[in-house]
Amino acid sequence: MEIAFHPDWQYQIKLELFQLSPSNQYILATHSYELCQALTPAHVKEI
C-alpha cells in the first residue's frame, strides 16, 4: 500500500487511517520499516 511513498508519507498513512474512522479495522501488509515504526504493539494483531 505504501510502495513509492516518501518515508514521511508512510508515517502519515497511519494518522490518516485513524482520523478517517477510529473504529474501523484495517488489514495491511508491509515491509516498510517507517510504517512499522509508526505503530505501537497495541495497533498490531498477528493472524
N, CA, C and O atoms as a MOPAC input file, in Angstrom:
PM7 MOZYME 1SCF
protein

 N      0.79900 1    -1.20300 1     0.00000 1
 C      0.00000 1     0.00000 1     0.00000 1
 C      0.83700 1     1.26100 1     0.00000 1
 O      0.37100 1     2.31100 1    -0.44300 1
 N      2.05300 1     1.18000 1     0.48300 1
 C      2.87300 1     2.37600 1     0.60200 1
 C      3.98900 1     2.44200 1    -0.43200 1
 O      4.87000 1     3.29700 1    -0.34300 1
 N      3.95800 1     1.55300 1    -1.40100 1
 C      5.04900 1     1.48900 1    -2.36800 1
 C      5.22500 1     2.85200 1    -3.05700 1
 O      4.25500 1     3.48000 1    -3.48300 1
 N      6.44700 1     3.27500 1    -3.15000 1
 C      6.84300 1     4.53800 1    -3.77900 1
 C      6.48400 1     5.77100 1    -2.95700 1
 O      6.64500 1     6.89100 1    -3.44300 1
 N      6.00800 1     5.60100 1    -1.74200 1
 C      5.73200 1     6.74600 1    -0.87400 1
 C      7.01100 1     7.19200 1    -0.17700 1
 O      7.83100 1     6.36500 1     0.22300 1
 N      7.17000 1     8.46500 1    -0.03900 1
 C      8.26800 1     9.01900 1     0.75600 1
 C      8.09400 1     8.52100 1     2.19500 1
 O      6.95800 1     8.35800 1     2.64000 1
 N      9.19500 1     8.27200 1     2.94500 1
 C      9.06800 1     7.77600 1     4.31900 1
 C      8.16500 1     8.63300 1     5.21700 1
 O      7.46000 1     8.09500 1     6.07100 1
 N      8.17900 1     9.94100 1     5.03600 1
 C      7.28500 1    10.79300 1     5.83200 1
 C      5.82400 1    10.51700 1     5.50600 1
 O      4.97200 1    10.55400 1     6.39400 1
 N      5.53100 1    10.24100 1     4.24900 1
 C      4.15600 1     9.94000 1     3.85000 1
 C      3.72100 1     8.58500 1     4.39300 1
 O      2.55600 1     8.39300 1     4.74200 1
 N      4.66200 1     7.64900 1     4.46200 1
 C      4.33700 1     6.34400 1     5.02000 1
 C      3.89700 1     6.47800 1     6.47300 1
 O      2.94800 1     5.82100 1     6.89900 1
 N      4.57500 1     7.31600 1     7.22300 1
 C      4.19100 1     7.55700 1     8.61700 1
 C      2.81800 1     8.21800 1     8.67200 1
 O      2.02200 1     7.91700 1     9.56100 1
 N      2.53900 1     9.10000 1     7.74700 1
 C      1.27400 1     9.84100 1     7.72400 1
 C      0.08300 1     8.91700 1     7.45100 1
 O     -1.03300 1     9.20900 1     7.88000 1
 N      0.31000 1     7.80900 1     6.74400 1
 C     -0.78000 1     6.87700 1     6.42900 1
 C     -1.50100 1     6.44300 1     7.70700 1
 O     -2.73100 1     6.44100 1     7.76100 1
 N     -0.73700 1     6.07900 1     8.72400 1
 C     -1.33500 1     5.62300 1     9.98000 1
 C     -2.22000 1     6.70800 1    10.57200 1
 O     -3.33900 1     6.42600 1    11.00100 1
 N     -1.74200 1     7.92700 1    10.60100 1
 C     -2.52300 1     9.01700 1    11.15800 1
 C     -3.80800 1     9.24800 1    10.36900 1
 O     -4.87300 1     9.47000 1    10.94600 1
 N     -3.69500 1     9.19200 1     9.05000 1
 C     -4.86800 1     9.40600 1     8.19500 1
 C     -5.92800 1     8.31700 1     8.41400 1
 O     -7.11900 1     8.62000 1     8.48900 1
 N     -5.50800 1     7.08200 1     8.51400 1
 C     -6.46900 1     5.99200 1     8.70400 1
 C     -7.20200 1     6.12100 1    10.03700 1
 O     -8.40900 1     5.88500 1    10.10500 1
 N     -6.48500 1     6.49500 1    11.09600 1
 C     -7.13300 1     6.64400 1    12.40000 1
 C     -8.05900 1     7.84200 1    12.43300 1
 O     -9.09100 1     7.80000 1    13.10300 1
 N     -7.71800 1     8.90600 1    11.73000 1
 C     -8.58300 1    10.08600 1    11.68800 1
 C     -9.82300 1     9.82400 1    10.84400 1
 O    -10.89800 1    10.34900 1    11.13400 1
 N     -9.67400 1     9.02000 1     9.80800 1
 C    -10.79100 1     8.70900 1     8.92000 1
 C    -11.92400 1     8.05600 1     9.69800 1
 O    -13.07900 1     8.46600 1     9.58500 1
 N    -11.59800 1     7.05200 1    10.47500 1
 C    -12.58700 1     6.38500 1    11.31600 1
 C    -11.86200 1     5.53100 1    12.34100 1
 O    -11.40100 1     4.43600 1    12.01600 1
 N    -11.75100 1     6.01300 1    13.58000 1
 C    -11.00400 1     5.28600 1    14.59700 1
 C    -11.58900 1     3.91900 1    14.94900 1
 O    -10.88600 1     3.07700 1    15.50800 1
 N    -12.85300 1     3.68700 1    14.63500 1
 C    -13.45600 1     2.40400 1    14.99200 1
 C    -13.31500 1     1.35300 1    13.89300 1
 O    -13.67600 1     0.19500 1    14.09900 1
 N    -12.79600 1     1.74100 1    12.73200 1
 C    -12.61400 1     0.77900 1    11.64100 1
 C    -11.42900 1    -0.13600 1    11.91400 1
 O    -10.52900 1     0.20300 1    12.68200 1
 N    -11.44200 1    -1.27700 1    11.28500 1
 C    -10.33700 1    -2.22400 1    11.35600 1
 C     -9.73900 1    -2.33200 1     9.96400 1
 O    -10.46800 1    -2.48400 1     8.98400 1
 N     -8.41600 1    -2.25400 1     9.87100 1
 C     -7.72100 1    -2.33900 1     8.59800 1
 C     -6.77100 1    -3.52400 1     8.63200 1
 O     -6.09400 1    -3.76300 1     9.63200 1
 N     -6.72600 1    -4.25300 1     7.54600 1
 C     -5.78500 1    -5.36000 1     7.42200 1
 C     -4.77100 1    -4.94800 1     6.36400 1
 O     -5.10600 1    -4.78700 1     5.19100 1
 N     -3.52400 1    -4.78000 1     6.79900 1
 C     -2.47200 1    -4.28300 1     5.92400 1
 C     -1.26600 1    -5.20300 1     5.98000 1
 O     -1.00300 1    -5.84500 1     6.99700 1
 N     -0.55000 1    -5.25600 1     4.89100 1
 C      0.72100 1    -5.98400 1     4.85100 1
 C      1.78300 1    -5.02700 1     4.32900 1
 O      1.55400 1    -4.30200 1     3.36000 1
 N      2.93800 1    -5.02700 1     4.97000 1
 C      4.00200 1    -4.12200 1     4.55500 1
 C      5.36600 1    -4.67800 1     4.93600 1
 O      5.48500 1    -5.52400 1     5.82200 1
 N      6.38100 1    -4.19100 1     4.25600 1
 C      7.76700 1    -4.43100 1     4.63200 1
 C      8.42800 1    -3.10300 1     4.98800 1
 O      9.64300 1    -3.03500 1     5.17200 1
 N      7.62900 1    -2.06200 1     5.08300 1
 C      8.15000 1    -0.72400 1     5.32800 1
 C      8.56200 1    -0.54900 1     6.78800 1
 O      7.74200 1    -0.65700 1     7.70000 1
 N      9.83500 1    -0.28100 1     6.98600 1
 C     10.35000 1    -0.03600 1     8.33600 1
 C      9.68300 1     1.20700 1     8.93200 1
 O      9.32400 1     1.20800 1    10.10900 1
 N      9.51600 1     2.26000 1     8.13300 1
 C      8.92200 1     3.50200 1     8.61400 1
 C      7.47800 1     3.28900 1     9.06400 1
 O      7.06700 1     3.81300 1    10.10000 1
 N      6.71900 1     2.53500 1     8.30100 1
 C      5.32800 1     2.27600 1     8.66900 1
 C      5.25000 1     1.42800 1     9.93300 1
 O      4.40000 1     1.67000 1    10.78900 1
 N      6.11700 1     0.45200 1    10.05500 1
 C      6.13800 1    -0.38100 1    11.25900 1
 C      6.54000 1     0.44000 1    12.48100 1
 O      6.02800 1     0.19500 1    13.57400 1
 N      7.43100 1     1.39300 1    12.32500 1
 C      7.85000 1     2.24900 1    13.43500 1
 C      6.71500 1     3.16600 1    13.89000 1
 O      6.69300 1     3.58400 1    15.04800 1
 N      5.78100 1     3.48200 1    13.00900 1
 C      4.67600 1     4.38300 1    13.34300 1
 C      3.63500 1     3.70600 1    14.22700 1
 O      2.81600 1     4.38600 1    14.84600 1
 N      3.65600 1     2.38600 1    14.29500 1
 C      2.66100 1     1.64200 1    15.04600 1
 C      3.20400 1     1.19800 1    16.39400 1
 O      4.40700 1     0.98900 1    16.55100 1
 N      2.32100 1     1.05700 1    17.35000 1
 C      2.68300 1     0.52400 1    18.64600 1
 C      2.15300 1    -0.90900 1    18.71700 1
 O      1.31200 1    -1.28800 1    17.90100 1
 N      2.62300 1    -1.71000 1    19.67200 1
 C      2.09700 1    -3.07900 1    19.78400 1
 C      0.57600 1    -3.12500 1    19.96200 1
 O     -0.05700 1    -4.10800 1    19.57800 1
 N     -0.00100 1    -2.09900 1    20.52400 1
 C     -1.46100 1    -2.07900 1    20.69300 1
 C     -2.17900 1    -1.98300 1    19.34400 1
 O     -3.34400 1    -2.36800 1    19.24300 1
 N     -1.50900 1    -1.47900 1    18.31500 1
 C     -2.11000 1    -1.35300 1    16.98800 1
 C     -2.04500 1    -2.64600 1    16.18700 1
 O     -2.74700 1    -2.78500 1    15.18500 1
 N     -1.21300 1    -3.59500 1    16.61200 1
 C     -0.91500 1    -4.76200 1    15.78300 1
 C     -1.51900 1    -6.03500 1    16.36600 1
 O     -1.42600 1    -6.29600 1    17.56500 1
 N     -2.13100 1    -6.80700 1    15.50000 1
 C     -2.62400 1    -8.12200 1    15.87100 1
 C     -2.17300 1    -9.09600 1    14.78700 1
 O     -2.55300 1    -8.95600 1    13.62500 1
 N     -1.37400 1   -10.06700 1    15.16200 1
 C     -0.90300 1   -11.05700 1    14.20500 1
 C     -1.98700 1   -12.11100 1    13.98600 1
 O     -2.63700 1   -12.56800 1    14.92600 1
 N     -2.16200 1   -12.48200 1    12.71900 1
 C     -3.12900 1   -13.52900 1    12.39000 1
 C     -2.45300 1   -14.60200 1    11.56900 1
 O     -3.09300 1   -15.58000 1    11.18500 1

